Amino acid sequence: MKTHKQKKIDAKSIFDRYLALKIIGKDSDETIAICCGLDYHYFYDVAIKYKLRERQISSLVGFKDEFFVLTLIRQMFKELKLDEVFYTKKVTANRRRGLLARKVRHNDKDVLLTLGGDCVIFKKQDDKPVMIIRPA
């Protein structure tokens, strides 16, 4: 007899599966308009629908903020034709907390970003970090 392992429902998987694609516009202006139109109640309703706990509701909003910044920067780079010069990536996507979570790879070494940040802009030419952006 086969037993089905029940998947753990968490805020990140709910965000990625049901929300992320809905908040990306065709261009940066549309993405801004979509995100400005969302409020806490929208995320609360989604969280209730998928039976998330109270702390996970806040996580949904946090994922939206990080995703919005990353998506917006990438769209603006493309629109301004800067995507051949710069790229951006999220650097806090690991299980460590605090400063240890803020590592980037530079010249084949791990570099600790002491200023913190969720999104780092790099120069493509040498993979040098140029700017750290942290959603408030």
Secondary structure as UniProt FT lines:
FT   HELIX           11..14
FT   HELIX           15..19
FT   HELIX           20..23
FT   HELIX           28..36
FT   HELIX           40..49
FT   TURN            50..51
FT   HELIX           54..79
FT   TURN            80..81
FT   TURN            83..85
FT   STRAND          86..90
FT   HELIX           98..101
FT   STRAND          103..106
FT   TURN            107..108
FT   STRAND          109..112
FT   TURN            114..115
FT   STRAND          119..123
FT   TURN            124..127
FT   STRAND          128..133
//
